[in-house]
Amino acid sequence: MGLRAKRYLHDAIRRYDLRGWLTRALTRACIRFLTRPVKQYQLKIPVDTARLKRFIAKGDVVLVEGNERISEIIKYLTQSSWSHAALYVGDEPLKRLPALKDSLIERFGEESKYLLVEALPDQGVVLSPLVKYSSFNIRVCRPYNLTRRDLDRLLTMALAQVGHQYDLKNVLDLARYFFPFTLLPRRWQRQVFNFGSGEPTRVICSSMIASLFHEIKFPIIPHIELVNDSAPEEPRFLAVLREWLGWRPAGRLEVFKPTPSTLIIPRDFDLSPYFEVVKFNIIEELKFDYRRIAWVDELGQSHETKLNGSR
């Protein structure tokens, strides 16, 4: 290729941004492939939507066992059923986002009173109806003892994220999901979610939610360190007594160090001791009695007995 042709090609690439076009096209192709549903999905526990709406509260984190290819990869990497996380905001968008109120009611109707904020690889941060996941396995995790003031801040920051689009500049941020992760040591697999060019790493939905809880200083899975405080040194027998009784050692303070939000995965909300699991299907109504369950074998036996007795 001659010098003039090289210059022409270089000018064409710069003028028409062919590199950017190719990057965006490859990114879209990756997203379409990764978000394609898998053929087999098993709903283990049917979701009672009416009960879910009754017991869910604003600020709850909804974990979802997804049915997409990227969901299968995340579940394998995290060794968990949960591949997606969303934050429940209820009808707050109708109250706080008047510019979107009419469009939300038009799109979702009555379901616009029960909305989630979630981050999706192909759409960015969006508002979705709670019933979107009525045919999925889900879990509701509630931040324990969250104050009303911090809940208000959490909801405000979450709604401020709506409409943000992830700048997927680096195709490696998506290409990493095609890598055979079984070749990686277990201790490195979580680090996969902290790879790439900054903002695009938040394609993992739980990172956005984790950053919101970090802003209000609410722990998820923190690192707890013991540091010395200014307390005077105590006698040896008191130290032994404290250790025997399981008390905190004198002169030591527990300091929480937050885990980077890009390393938080959906499973962490389930495992966190600072979030409680809401059993909305039955237990929350306090009507569950295992003694009244009709098991299949008992039904078969009683039915057979009835038939034998009728002869």
PADREN-969047 format. One line per field, with one value per residue: residue in three letters; x, y, z of N, C-alpha, C in turn. Coordinates in steps of 0.1 Angstrom, whole numbers, always signed. Example, Ala and Ser with C-alpha at 12.3 -4.5 7.8 and 13.67 -1.06 7.14 Angstrom:
BEGIN
rest = c(ALA:SER) .
n_u = c(+132:+128) .
n_v = c(-57:-22) .
n_w = c(+78:+71) .
ca_u = c(+123:+137) .
ca_v = c(-45:-11) .
ca_w = c(+78:+71) .
c_u = c(+132:+129) .
c_v = c(-33:+0) .
c_w = c(+78:+79) .
This chain:
BEGIN
rest = c(MET:GLY:LEU:ARG:ALA:LYS:ARG:TYR:LEU:HIS:ASP:ALA:ILE:ARG:ARG:TYR:ASP:LEU:ARG:GLY:TRP:LEU:THR:ARG:ALA:LEU:THR:ARG:ALA:CYS:ILE:ARG:PHE:LEU:THR:ARG:PRO:VAL:LYS:GLN:TYR:GLN:LEU:LYS:ILE:PRO:VAL:ASP:THR:ALA:ARG:LEU:LYS:ARG:PHE:ILE:ALA:LYS:GLY:ASP:VAL:VAL:LEU:VAL:GLU:GLY:ASN:GLU:ARG:ILE:SER:GLU:ILE:ILE:LYS:TYR:LEU:THR:GLN:SER:SER:TRP:SER:HIS:ALA:ALA:LEU:TYR:VAL:GLY:ASP:GLU:PRO:LEU:LYS:ARG:LEU:PRO:ALA:LEU:LYS:ASP:SER:LEU:ILE:GLU:ARG:PHE:GLY:GLU:GLU:SER:LYS:TYR:LEU:LEU:VAL:GLU:ALA:LEU:PRO:ASP:GLN:GLY:VAL:VAL:LEU:SER:PRO:LEU:VAL:LYS:TYR:SER:SER:PHE:ASN:ILE:ARG:VAL:CYS:ARG:PRO:TYR:ASN:LEU:THR:ARG:ARG:ASP:LEU:ASP:ARG:LEU:LEU:THR:MET:ALA:LEU:ALA:GLN:VAL:GLY:HIS:GLN:TYR:ASP:LEU:LYS:ASN:VAL:LEU:ASP:LEU:ALA:ARG:TYR:PHE:PHE:PRO:PHE:THR:LEU:LEU:PRO:ARG:ARG:TRP:GLN:ARG:GLN:VAL:PHE:ASN:PHE:GLY:SER:GLY:GLU:PRO:THR:ARG:VAL:ILE:CYS:SER:SER:MET:ILE:ALA:SER:LEU:PHE:HIS:GLU:ILE:LYS:PHE:PRO:ILE:ILE:PRO:HIS:ILE:GLU:LEU:VAL:ASN:ASP:SER:ALA:PRO:GLU:GLU:PRO:ARG:PHE:LEU:ALA:VAL:LEU:ARG:GLU:TRP:LEU:GLY:TRP:ARG:PRO:ALA:GLY:ARG:LEU:GLU:VAL:PHE:LYS:PRO:THR:PRO:SER:THR:LEU:ILE:ILE:PRO:ARG:ASP:PHE:ASP:LEU:SER:PRO:TYR:PHE:GLU:VAL:VAL:LYS:PHE:ASN:ILE:ILE:GLU:GLU:LEU:LYS:PHE:ASP:TYR:ARG:ARG:ILE:ALA:TRP:VAL:ASP:GLU:LEU:GLY:GLN:SER:HIS:GLU:THR:LYS:LEU:ASN:GLY:SER:ARG) .
n_u = c(+9:+6:+21:+3:-22:-23:-24:-49:-66:-61:-71:-98:-106:-103:-121:-146:-148:-143:-131:-144:-170:-167:-160:-183:-202:-192:-194:-222:-229:-217:-232:-258:-254:-247:-269:-289:-315:-313:-322:-332:-348:-356:-383:-383:-397:-429:-437:-456:-472:-490:-485:-458:-459:-472:-454:-429:-405:-395:-362:-354:-334:-336:-329:-321:-324:-312:-320:-303:-275:-252:-260:-257:-229:-222:-233:-219:-193:-196:-205:-232:-268:-277:-278:-283:-292:-315:-328:-355:-378:-404:-432:-418:-405:-428:-434:-411:-400:-414:-413:-412:-434:-459:-452:-443:-467:-481:-466:-465:-488:-509:-488:-468:-466:-450:-419:-386:-351:-326:-296:-287:-269:-274:-290:-284:-290:-322:-358:-379:-408:-419:-432:-419:-401:-416:-418:-394:-369:-364:-351:-356:-339:-334:-321:-309:-324:-322:-321:-348:-339:-315:-326:-341:-320:-308:-327:-330:-304:-304:-325:-314:-296:-310:-313:-287:-262:-240:-206:-193:-165:-143:-140:-130:-141:-165:-157:-143:-162:-163:-142:-126:-133:-129:-103:-90:-77:-96:-94:-89:-112:-132:-120:-124:-146:-136:-122:-110:-120:-128:-157:-172:-171:-192:-212:-219:-246:-249:-229:-235:-257:-243:-225:-243:-252:-227:-223:-240:-228:-235:-230:-221:-205:-181:-145:-133:-112:-90:-78:-55:-66:-68:-69:-58:-32:-43:-45:-31:-48:-73:-74:-73:-97:-115:-111:-119:-146:-154:-154:-147:-112:-94:-84:-86:-101:-128:-127:-143:-138:-147:-156:-145:-169:-170:-164:-184:-208:-240:-246:-235:-252:-271:-256:-247:-245:-259:-282:-315:-334:-364:-392:-415:-435:-449:-442:-441:-467:-473:-487:-479:-478:-462:-473:-497:-493:-500:-485:-473:-469:-485:-510:-513:-514:-536:-556:-555:-562:-588:-600:-597:-613:-638:-646) .
n_v = c(-12:+22:+53:+74:+61:+50:+73:+82:+62:+64:+90:+85:+67:+83:+104:+92:+78:+50:+31:+35:+29:+2:-8:-3:-18:-44:-45:-44:-68:-86:-81:-89:-116:-124:-118:-135:-157:-188:-222:-240:-236:-236:-230:-230:-223:-211:-176:-157:-131:-112:-115:-108:-81:-71:-75:-66:-39:-5:+0:-25:-52:-71:-102:-122:-152:-154:-161:-159:-162:-148:-148:-175:-176:-158:-171:-194:-184:-172:-192:-195:-192:-168:-143:-117:-84:-61:-29:-22:+4:+11:+33:+56:+68:+79:+100:+115:+119:+138:+143:+119:+106:+103:+88:+65:+55:+51:+31:+10:+9:+0:-13:+5:+15:-2:-5:-12:-3:-10:-22:-29:-47:-41:-18:+0:+19:+14:+17:-8:-29:-47:-71:-81:-101:-122:-148:-159:-174:-158:-137:-118:-93:-75:-45:-43:-25:+0:+35:+59:+83:+76:+58:+74:+89:+69:+61:+85:+87:+64:+68:+89:+77:+67:+64:+67:+57:+31:+35:+17:+14:-3:-33:-55:-56:-69:-91:-106:-123:-144:-159:-190:-197:-218:-223:-206:-201:-206:-185:-163:-158:-141:-117:-112:-96:-71:-60:-42:-11:+8:+24:+6:-18:-19:-32:-54:-58:-56:-40:-13:-11:-17:+5:+25:+18:+19:+47:+56:+45:+19:-14:-43:-67:-63:-59:-67:-52:-54:-29:-11:+8:+37:+27:+19:-6:-37:-59:-93:-114:-103:-101:-128:-136:-121:-133:-159:-155:-146:-119:-87:-81:-61:-28:-30:-22:-27:-22:-13:-20:-12:-34:-30:-16:-27:-53:-65:-89:-104:-125:-117:-100:-118:-134:-116:-105:-83:-79:-90:-119:-119:-138:-139:-155:-174:-175:-149:-142:-157:-180:-205:-240:-268:-292:-295:-301:-318:-345:-362:-390:-397:-389:-407:-431:-428:-426:-451:-467:-459:-468:-496:-500:-495:-517) .
n_w = c(+0:-9:+2:-2:-2:+23:+38:+30:+39:+67:+71:+65:+85:+107:+101:+98:+120:+122:+138:+162:+155:+148:+173:+188:+174:+178:+206:+209:+196:+214:+237:+229:+225:+251:+266:+258:+264:+281:+273:+292:+322:+356:+376:+409:+433:+431:+427:+448:+438:+450:+477:+478:+470:+492:+514:+507:+510:+506:+497:+500:+487:+458:+449:+420:+403:+373:+338:+316:+293:+304:+330:+337:+337:+357:+379:+380:+385:+410:+425:+433:+434:+427:+402:+396:+408:+422:+432:+453:+449:+449:+447:+446:+423:+410:+427:+430:+405:+385:+358:+346:+354:+339:+317:+329:+341:+318:+306:+325:+340:+367:+379:+381:+406:+420:+417:+405:+407:+385:+371:+338:+313:+286:+286:+306:+335:+347:+353:+364:+365:+394:+390:+368:+375:+383:+374:+380:+401:+432:+458:+487:+503:+532:+544:+577:+604:+591:+591:+587:+576:+563:+545:+529:+517:+503:+485:+470:+458:+443:+424:+411:+395:+374:+340:+334:+312:+306:+296:+274:+266:+264:+249:+260:+285:+281:+267:+285:+296:+279:+284:+293:+324:+341:+340:+357:+390:+420:+439:+423:+407:+416:+411:+385:+381:+386:+365:+337:+322:+343:+346:+329:+343:+360:+348:+361:+381:+409:+418:+414:+433:+456:+458:+465:+490:+503:+503:+523:+544:+551:+560:+540:+531:+549:+556:+587:+610:+638:+659:+679:+707:+729:+754:+788:+796:+808:+837:+836:+844:+840:+812:+805:+816:+800:+775:+780:+785:+761:+755:+740:+734:+757:+749:+722:+691:+669:+635:+606:+573:+541:+514:+481:+458:+433:+436:+449:+448:+437:+456:+480:+493:+502:+519:+538:+572:+579:+565:+564:+554:+537:+541:+521:+509:+526:+554:+564:+570:+591:+591:+585:+590:+594:+601:+588:+562:+533:+522:+492:+493:+515:+506:+485:+500:+517:+497:+485:+507:+510:+487:+490:+512:+502:+488) .
ca_u = c(+0:+14:+19:-10:-33:-23:-29:-63:-73:-60:-81:-111:-109:-105:-132:-159:-147:-146:-127:-154:-181:-165:-161:-197:-208:-187:-200:-236:-230:-214:-244:-269:-251:-247:-282:-298:-320:-310:-334:-338:-349:-365:-388:-384:-408:-437:-437:-469:-470:-498:-478:-446:-462:-476:-444:-416:-404:-386:-348:-350:-326:-342:-319:-328:-317:-315:-321:-295:-261:-244:-264:-251:-215:-221:-237:-207:-181:-199:-209:-244:-279:-281:-270:-288:-297:-322:-332:-369:-381:-419:-438:-410:-403:-439:-434:-398:-396:-426:-411:-414:-446:-469:-447:-443:-480:-485:-459:-466:-501:-509:-475:-458:-464:-441:-408:-372:-340:-317:-286:-287:-258:-278:-299:-279:-298:-336:-369:-386:-419:-416:-437:-410:-394:-426:-416:-380:-365:-360:-350:-357:-330:-337:-311:-314:-324:-319:-329:-356:-331:-306:-334:-344:-308:-305:-337:-326:-292:-308:-333:-305:-288:-318:-310:-273:-257:-226:-198:-186:-153:-134:-147:-125:-151:-175:-150:-139:-172:-161:-130:-129:-130:-125:-88:-86:-78:-108:-92:-89:-124:-140:-113:-128:-155:-129:-113:-114:-117:-135:-171:-179:-171:-205:-221:-224:-257:-248:-219:-242:-264:-233:-220:-253:-251:-214:-225:-247:-221:-242:-221:-226:-195:-169:-134:-132:-98:-88:-68:-53:-72:-60:-72:-46:-30:-50:-38:-32:-59:-85:-73:-77:-112:-122:-110:-127:-160:-157:-155:-137:-100:-93:-74:-87:-114:-132:-128:-149:-132:-157:-152:-148:-182:-169:-161:-196:-216:-254:-246:-230:-264:-277:-247:-244:-253:-266:-294:-323:-342:-379:-399:-428:-444:-458:-438:-443:-481:-473:-498:-473:-478:-457:-481:-509:-489:-504:-475:-477:-470:-497:-522:-515:-518:-550:-565:-555:-570:-602:-604:-598:-624:-651:-649) .
ca_v = c(+0:+33:+63:+82:+53:+49:+86:+83:+53:+70:+101:+80:+62:+95:+112:+85:+71:+36:+23:+36:+21:-13:-12:-3:-30:-56:-45:-48:-82:-93:-80:-97:-130:-127:-116:-144:-166:-202:-230:-247:-228:-242:-222:-239:-219:-200:-164:-152:-117:-104:-115:-101:-66:-68:-75:-59:-26:+3:-2:-40:-57:-83:-111:-129:-162:-151:-171:-155:-168:-141:-152:-188:-174:-152:-181:-203:-177:-168:-204:-191:-192:-154:-137:-103:-77:-48:-22:-18:+18:+13:+44:+68:+75:+87:+111:+123:+122:+142:+143:+105:+100:+99:+77:+52:+50:+46:+18:-1:+10:-1:-18:+16:+17:-12:-4:-16:+3:-21:-19:-39:-45:-35:-6:+9:+19:+16:+14:-20:-33:-58:-83:-86:-113:-131:-161:-162:-176:-146:-136:-104:-90:-62:-39:-44:-13:+12:+46:+66:+93:+70:+52:+85:+92:+57:+62:+97:+84:+54:+74:+98:+69:+63:+70:+67:+47:+27:+38:+5:+18:-14:-45:-65:-57:-79:-103:-114:-133:-156:-166:-202:-194:-230:-224:-197:-205:-201:-172:-152:-157:-129:-105:-110:-85:-58:-59:-34:+3:+16:+24:-6:-29:-19:-41:-63:-49:-54:-30:+0:-11:-17:+18:+33:+15:+25:+61:+58:+38:+7:-25:-55:-77:-55:-65:-62:-52:-50:-19:-6:+21:+44:+22:+14:-20:-43:-71:-105:-122:-98:-105:-142:-137:-116:-143:-170:-151:-142:-105:-81:-78:-47:-21:-33:-17:-33:-11:-18:-15:-16:-41:-22:-20:-35:-67:-70:-98:-106:-135:-110:-95:-130:-139:-105:-106:-70:-80:-102:-125:-117:-149:-133:-164:-180:-173:-136:-141:-165:-190:-218:-250:-280:-304:-295:-303:-331:-351:-370:-404:-398:-388:-420:-442:-426:-428:-466:-472:-456:-477:-509:-500:-494:-530) .
ca_w = c(+0:-10:+12:-4:+2:+38:+44:+27:+49:+80:+72:+65:+98:+116:+97:+100:+133:+119:+149:+172:+150:+150:+187:+192:+168:+185:+219:+207:+193:+226:+246:+223:+228:+265:+272:+252:+274:+280:+270:+303:+334:+365:+387:+420:+442:+425:+434:+451:+436:+459:+490:+476:+471:+506:+524:+503:+515:+499:+501:+499:+476:+453:+442:+410:+395:+359:+328:+304:+293:+313:+343:+340:+339:+370:+389:+381:+391:+424:+432:+439:+425:+423:+392:+394:+420:+419:+444:+453:+452:+450:+440:+448:+410:+407:+436:+429:+391:+378:+343:+341:+360:+329:+309:+337:+343:+305:+303:+335:+346:+381:+383:+383:+421:+425:+407:+409:+400:+382:+360:+328:+304:+273:+288:+316:+347:+343:+362:+359:+374:+403:+384:+358:+379:+390:+369:+383:+415:+437:+473:+491:+514:+538:+553:+591:+612:+583:+595:+577:+569:+553:+535:+520:+509:+494:+474:+462:+450:+434:+414:+404:+386:+363:+327:+331:+303:+308:+285:+272:+257:+263:+245:+269:+296:+278:+262:+296:+299:+270:+288:+301:+338:+348:+340:+368:+404:+427:+446:+413:+399:+419:+406:+371:+381:+388:+354:+326:+321:+352:+346:+323:+352:+367:+341:+372:+387:+423:+420:+416:+445:+467:+459:+471:+505:+508:+505:+536:+554:+556:+556:+532:+535:+552:+563:+601:+615:+652:+660:+693:+711:+739:+768:+795:+797:+820:+843:+828:+847:+833:+798:+804:+819:+789:+765:+784:+784:+748:+754:+731:+742:+761:+741:+708:+685:+656:+625:+594:+560:+531:+502:+469:+453:+420:+440:+455:+439:+443:+467:+492:+500:+508:+530:+547:+584:+581:+557:+567:+543:+539:+535:+518:+504:+536:+568:+569:+574:+603:+589:+581:+599:+587:+604:+580:+549:+527:+514:+481:+497:+524:+497:+478:+509:+521:+486:+484:+518:+508:+477:+496:+521:+495:+482) .
c_u = c(+9:+12:+6:-22:-34:-28:-44:-71:-73:-70:-95:-115:-111:-117:-145:-159:-150:-142:-138:-167:-179:-165:-175:-205:-205:-193:-215:-238:-227:-226:-255:-267:-252:-260:-293:-302:-316:-323:-340:-337:-359:-370:-391:-395:-416:-438:-452:-468:-478:-491:-465:-448:-466:-464:-431:-417:-393:-372:-344:-342:-332:-331:-326:-318:-321:-315:-313:-282:-252:-247:-258:-236:-213:-224:-225:-196:-184:-203:-222:-256:-282:-272:-273:-293:-304:-326:-347:-371:-396:-424:-430:-407:-415:-440:-422:-394:-409:-425:-414:-427:-456:-465:-446:-457:-485:-479:-463:-480:-501:-496:-465:-457:-455:-429:-395:-363:-330:-308:-285:-276:-262:-286:-293:-288:-313:-345:-377:-397:-414:-420:-429:-403:-404:-424:-401:-379:-359:-358:-349:-348:-332:-326:-316:-313:-319:-327:-337:-348:-322:-314:-337:-332:-306:-315:-334:-315:-296:-315:-324:-297:-296:-315:-295:-269:-243:-218:-189:-175:-145:-141:-142:-134:-162:-168:-145:-149:-171:-149:-133:-124:-126:-110:-82:-86:-90:-106:-91:-102:-132:-134:-118:-138:-149:-119:-118:-111:-126:-150:-178:-179:-184:-216:-227:-233:-254:-238:-225:-250:-254:-228:-230:-253:-238:-215:-231:-240:-228:-234:-228:-217:-182:-157:-133:-118:-99:-76:-67:-60:-63:-62:-59:-45:-36:-42:-40:-44:-72:-86:-77:-92:-120:-122:-119:-142:-164:-159:-144:-124:-99:-82:-75:-101:-116:-134:-133:-142:-140:-150:-155:-161:-181:-166:-173:-204:-230:-254:-242:-242:-271:-269:-245:-252:-260:-278:-302:-332:-356:-385:-413:-439:-454:-455:-442:-458:-483:-485:-492:-473:-475:-466:-494:-506:-494:-493:-480:-479:-482:-510:-525:-519:-532:-560:-566:-564:-585:-608:-606:-610:-638:-655:-659) .
c_v = c(+12:+43:+71:+74:+51:+62:+87:+74:+58:+82:+96:+74:+73:+102:+105:+77:+56:+27:+23:+28:+6:-17:-13:-15:-43:-57:-49:-63:-91:-93:-89:-112:-133:-126:-125:-154:-181:-210:-236:-238:-234:-233:-231:-236:-208:-188:-159:-136:-108:-103:-107:-86:-62:-66:-68:-45:-18:+2:-16:-43:-70:-90:-120:-140:-161:-163:-168:-162:-161:-145:-165:-186:-168:-162:-191:-197:-175:-180:-201:-191:-178:-148:-122:-97:-64:-42:-18:-4:+21:+24:+57:+75:+84:+100:+121:+126:+126:+141:+129:+99:+95:+88:+64:+46:+44:+32:+7:-1:+9:-6:-7:+20:+8:-14:-8:-6:-8:-16:-31:-37:-38:-22:+4:+8:+23:+13:+2:-23:-46:-71:-89:-99:-122:-145:-166:-166:-163:-147:-121:-102:-76:-57:-37:-30:-1:+23:+52:+76:+87:+63:+63:+89:+81:+58:+73:+94:+74:+59:+84:+90:+65:+71:+70:+55:+44:+29:+26:+7:+6:-27:-56:-67:-67:-92:-112:-125:-145:-164:-179:-201:-206:-231:-215:-204:-199:-187:-160:-149:-145:-117:-102:-98:-71:-56:-50:-20:+12:+14:+12:-18:-30:-26:-52:-55:-46:-44:-16:+0:-10:-3:+27:+30:+19:+40:+64:+51:+26:-5:-36:-67:-70:-64:-59:-63:-48:-41:-15:+7:+26:+38:+17:-1:-26:-55:-83:-113:-117:-101:-119:-144:-132:-127:-155:-167:-147:-127:-99:-77:-63:-40:-23:-29:-24:-22:-18:-12:-21:-24:-32:-26:-28:-49:-73:-77:-100:-115:-128:-104:-106:-134:-128:-107:-93:-69:-92:-106:-124:-129:-145:-143:-169:-174:-159:-134:-150:-175:-204:-228:-263:-292:-306:-298:-317:-336:-360:-385:-407:-397:-401:-431:-440:-429:-444:-472:-470:-465:-491:-510:-500:-507:-538) .
c_w = c(+0:+1:+11:+1:+17:+44:+42:+37:+63:+82:+72:+78:+108:+114:+101:+113:+131:+131:+160:+168:+151:+164:+192:+187:+175:+199:+218:+205:+206:+236:+242:+227:+243:+272:+266:+262:+271:+278:+282:+316:+343:+376:+399:+430:+435:+434:+436:+450:+446:+472:+489:+477:+485:+516:+520:+508:+507:+505:+502:+486:+471:+445:+432:+404:+381:+350:+315:+305:+303:+327:+347:+344:+353:+381:+391:+389:+406:+432:+440:+429:+420:+413:+390:+407:+415:+432:+443:+457:+453:+441:+441:+434:+407:+415:+433:+415:+383:+363:+338:+345:+349:+321:+316:+339:+329:+302:+312:+341:+361:+387:+385:+398:+427:+416:+414:+401:+398:+371:+351:+318:+291:+274:+298:+328:+344:+355:+356:+369:+382:+397:+373:+362:+387:+385:+371:+398:+421:+453:+476:+504:+519:+547:+567:+598:+604:+588:+584:+569:+559:+542:+524:+511:+499:+482:+464:+453:+440:+422:+405:+393:+374:+351:+324:+322:+305:+295:+283:+262:+254:+260:+254:+282:+294:+273:+273:+299:+290:+274:+296:+316:+346:+349:+352:+381:+411:+433:+436:+406:+403:+413:+392:+370:+383:+377:+343:+328:+330:+352:+340:+333:+359:+359:+351:+381:+401:+427:+422:+429:+457:+469:+466:+486:+511:+511:+518:+547:+560:+551:+548:+536:+538:+557:+577:+606:+630:+653:+675:+695:+723:+753:+774:+795:+810:+825:+835:+831:+841:+818:+796:+806:+807:+777:+768:+783:+770:+746:+745:+739:+745:+752:+726:+703:+672:+646:+612:+582:+549:+520:+490:+462:+440:+423:+447:+445:+445:+455:+480:+500:+508:+520:+541:+560:+587:+572:+561:+555:+547:+532:+532:+514:+514:+550:+573:+574:+587:+603:+585:+593:+592:+590:+596:+565:+544:+518:+503:+486:+507:+516:+490:+487:+514:+510:+484:+495:+516:+497:+482:+505:+514:+488:+490) .
